[in-house]
Amino acid sequence: MINALIVGYGSVGRRHANILSKNKFIKKIYILTAQKKILFDRISSLQELDTYDIDYIIIANRTNLHFESLKYIEKNYNNKIILVEKPIYSKFSNLKILKNKVWVGYNLRFHPGLQLIKRLIKDKIIWSIEIKHSSYLPDWRNSIDYEKSNSAKKIYGGGVLRELSHELDMINFLFGDIQINHAYSNKISNLKVDVDDILILLGSVMFRKKTAFISLAINFFSRHRDRYIIVEGNNISIKIDLFKNTATYLNNGVLKKIRFSKLSLDQTYIDLHNAILNNISNASLCSYKEGLDVLKIIDKIERKYEKK
């Protein structure tokens, strides 16, 4: 068993703390936060890592603080296991990680729907991929006014490109590198935010040496809550609904419908932590390089396509 530190104690930091408090690999949990009323032991700086013999670190503070947190740990410590919440940084940086092991928190890779797609398409020719994610930012968190949230503030690394970058990672994870043909990123709604609230992307991937076309639409101003991925190809048709936790697919002429009835969002985080702490190679984990690959896509969209 090892000790864990969670850097940051916002909504995602609390989620990690609650999950790890039940994990058989974790002996004790420390929290680096300025908050006083917490259920775990609090530390005041990363300089205390050795004092408390901490080996597993979850960086879950504001996105714009991830880089400095990781840079400090890499410079001053060795052999730490580090999970950085997505996206890994607010801006692309090629910080070299040589002394520690870093993973990125794209937990939806562990969703059984994505795992199902991974299995079904491995020997198929894919023609098209359609991904949509629409939600309403003011409904995301009950404990904070959305206008004051990290998601609404550019300075904190908010906006759909970063907050909802799971969808970009999904494409990389399932199909490979994205070739962007066109993208539109902007703020178009009346939400009181200073960040992008929509992304429309058209592109392609090379999957099994064949071109598959991609359409991606993401926003956080819609009252019509929706999140799905549709894959069409030769003898394969799949729809995974990530809000309803259902799968409908036609594989070689056989139609099947599945409901992931006992699935919770926590379970994907549980599987993520277990994969890291088991210290066994797991292809579903997002590596540091793969986390940077998502940031490269975000950087390209912002430089070339985002409306100023």
C-alpha positions, -999 to 999 in steps of 0.1 A, spaced: 0 0 0 11 36 -7 2 71 3 -15 94 -22 -16 131 -26 -44 150 -44 -34 185 -56 -65 206 -56 -98 199 -39 -125 212 -63 -152 189 -76 -128 165 -95 -103 165 -66 -131 155 -42 -142 128 -66 -107 113 -67 -104 115 -29 -136 97 -23 -127 70 -48 -92 65 -35 -104 63 0 -120 29 -9 -90 17 -30 -71 -13 -16 -38 1 -29 -40 33 -9 -29 36 27 -35 73 34 -47 103 14 -33 138 17 -48 169 1 -29 200 -11 -55 228 -7 -61 261 10 -95 248 21 -97 242 59 -127 220 62 -118 187 45 -121 151 55 -85 142 48 -51 153 61 -41 186 45 -6 197 34 4 231 23 30 226 -5 46 200 -28 78 203 -8 62 180 18 61 150 -5 90 133 11 79 142 46 48 121 42 63 94 19 39 100 -10 43 80 -42 10 85 -60 1 121 -70 -31 133 -87 -28 168 -101 -64 181 -101 -60 218 -95 -69 244 -121 -58 235 -156 -36 266 -159 -17 254 -128 -10 218 -141 23 227 -158 40 243 -128 28 215 -105 42 188 -128 74 207 -136 81 211 -99 76 174 -92 97 163 -122 125 187 -112 127 177 -75 115 141 -72 121 107 -87 99 76 -92 66 92 -85 34 79 -102 15 109 -114 -21 112 -128 -28 147 -143 -64 155 -149 -74 163 -185 -64 184 -203 -28 180 -192 -20 217 -196 -38 249 -206 -13 255 -234 10 231 -252 44 226 -237 69 199 -244 81 194 -208 103 164 -208 93 137 -182 124 115 -175 123 108 -137 87 100 -131 57 81 -147 29 103 -159 -6 94 -170 -34 117 -182 -70 114 -168 -90 106 -199 -112 82 -178 -138 77 -206 -114 54 -223 -125 29 -196 -162 33 -205 -175 -1 -217 -191 15 -247 -157 27 -259 -142 -6 -251 -169 -22 -272 -161 0 -302 -124 -9 -298 -132 -46 -300 -157 -44 -328 -137 -23 -352 -103 -40 -350 -108 -60 -382 -133 -36 -400 -131 -10 -427 -146 22 -413 -163 48 -435 -174 75 -411 -174 86 -374 -199 110 -360 -195 124 -325 -217 149 -306 -216 163 -271 -241 190 -261 -248 201 -226 -257 233 -206 -228 247 -185 -251 263 -158 -263 227 -150 -229 212 -146 -223 220 -109 -248 228 -82 -222 241 -57 -209 270 -77 -222 298 -100 -212 287 -135 -199 323 -143 -173 318 -115 -163 283 -125 -130 273 -141 -149 261 -171 -161 297 -179 -127 314 -175 -100 315 -202 -74 324 -177 -81 291 -158 -80 269 -190 -118 267 -195 -139 264 -227 -152 235 -247 -119 227 -264 -103 219 -231 -132 210 -208 -147 186 -233 -114 174 -248 -125 138 -240 -140 137 -275 -107 146 -292 -90 119 -271 -117 94 -280 -108 98 -317 -71 93 -311 -77 64 -288 -101 45 -310 -90 54 -345 -57 72 -346 -44 107 -354 -69 133 -366 -64 151 -398 -83 184 -396 -99 196 -428 -119 224 -412 -129 235 -377 -149 263 -362 -143 274 -326 -159 304 -310 -182 319 -284 -216 323 -299 -242 319 -270 -254 344 -244 -237 325 -216 -216 348 -193 -182 332 -202 -151 345 -219 -142 312 -236 -152 291 -266 -186 275 -262 -188 256 -295 -165 234 -316 -175 221 -351 -148 199 -367 -146 180 -400 -117 158 -406 -104 123 -412 -83 95 -398 -64 67 -415 -78 34 -400 -64 1 -412 -48 21 -442 -82 34 -453 -96 69 -448 -125 74 -424 -143 107 -423 -151 125 -390 -177 150 -380 -175 163 -344 -198 188 -327 -194 200 -291 -210 228 -272 -220 237 -236 -249 260 -242 -276 235 -253 -307 225 -233 -308 193 -253 -284 171 -234 -268 146 -257 -235 126 -260 -229 99 -285 -206 84 -310 -217 67 -342 -194 45 -363 -203 33 -398 -183 9 -419 -183 -23 -439 -205 -48 -421 -205 -27 -389 -228 1 -376 -224 12 -339 -241 38 -318 -229 44 -282 -249 68 -261 -227 80 -233 -255 97 -213 -280 69 -215 -252 43 -212 -266 22 -241 -251 5 -272 -269 -4 -304 -248 -21 -331 -252 -42 -362 -222 -65 -367 -220 -88 -397 -258 -87 -400 -266 -93 -363 -284 -65 -344 -277 -62 -307 -288 -37 -280 -270 -33 -247 -277 -12 -216 -248 -7 -192 -273 -5 -164 -249 -5 -134 -224 19 -148 -216 51 -130 -191 78 -139 -172 69 -108 -166 34 -122 -145 48 -151 -123 66 -125 -121 35 -104 -109 15 -134 -85 42 -143 -68 43 -109 -67 5 -107 -50 3 -141 -23 27 -129 -18 12 -94 -18 -24 -106 15 -15 -124 5 -37 -154 6 -25 -190 -28 -13 -200 -35 0 -235 -65 20 -223 -44 44 -202 -36 77 -217 1 83 -217 18 116 -213 26 117 -250 -10 110 -259 -22 137 -236 2 161 -254 -12 149 -287 -47 162 -277 -31 195 -267 -15 197 -302 -49 194 -318 -64 221 -295 -34 244 -302 -38 239 -340 -76 247 -338 -69 278 -318 -42 291 -340 -58 283 -373 -95 282 -368 -107 299 -336 -125 332 -342 -110 360 -321 
